[in-house]
């Protein structure tokens, strides 16, 4: 029933009014080379000029989202870390609207698990992405960097990050061995 009304609106030339457009980055706003096409930039700017709010949503950190916001040339809401932290627009003094970090207990559990199972992780804390330098799977971080332009703060080990509340922990593996072993 709703779909019929939407189609009828388009058929009879009615203009639908959107209040918010939320855009994922990869495969939506960005090209394969991680740039914003002129077409996408113009479409977003036109919607913004008509009063539509724009939100950029991604697993990336908020600093990276702010760079894309600047490239777009519009004031956006920023939803980073897969939605774990959301900020208002610059015109609203960039207030934190939502932040749900991991508990220290969860962080410690994940750090211990990854250390025991030789799983490479990236830990996002205070807008920085930490990773262990010299890990035998460090090359995975380099691949991730090429895909997302994530800049790592390398640490010798995660001992300094125990009992913290990061916004995101990303576990990275290049094989199914680990999953099969632990899914039983």
C-alpha positions, 0 to 999 in steps of 0.5 A, a space after each residue: 500500500 505504501 509503495 503504491 502511494 510512493 509510485 502514484 506520487 511520482 506518476 502524478 508529478 508530486 514532489 516528495 520531501 525528504 528531511 534527511 539523506 544518510 549516505 554510506 561511503 564505500 559503494 555509495 558516495 565514493 568511487 572505486 578510487 575513494 573519491 567523490 564524483 562531481 555528480 555525487 557532489 552536485 546531487 548532495 549539494 542540491 539536496 542540502 540547498 533545498 533544506 535536506 539534512 545530510 548524514 555521512 555514515 561509515 565504519 571509519 573514524 569521525 576525523 575521516 568523515 569530516 574530511 569527506 564532509 569538507 570535500 562535499 562542501 556541506 554541513 553534515 551529521 557524522 555517524 562513525 564507527 558503524 554508528 557507535 558515535 554520532 556527531 551533530 553538524 558543525 553549525 550545531 557546534 559539533 555536539 556528541 549526539 550518541 556515543 556507545 563505547 565498549 566497556 573495559 570488561 569487554 575490551 579486556 576480554 577481546 584483547 585477551 582473546 585476540 592475543 591468545 588466538 593471534 588475531 590482529 586487531 585495530 582499536 579505536 580510542 579517542 579518535 585514534 586507531 591503535 594497532 600492534 606493531 610487528 604483529 605477524 599479520 600487520 600486512 592486513 592493516 596495510 591492506 585496510 589502510 589502502 581500502 579506507 585510508 585509516 592511519 594507525 598509531 602503532 603500539 608495541 603491545 596492547 598492555 597500555 590499552 587494557 581497561 579502556 573504553 574504545 569506540 570500536 575494536 575491529 578483528 582482522 584475519 585472513 583465514 577461516 581457520 580461526 572462525 572454524 576453530 571457534 565456532 564449535 
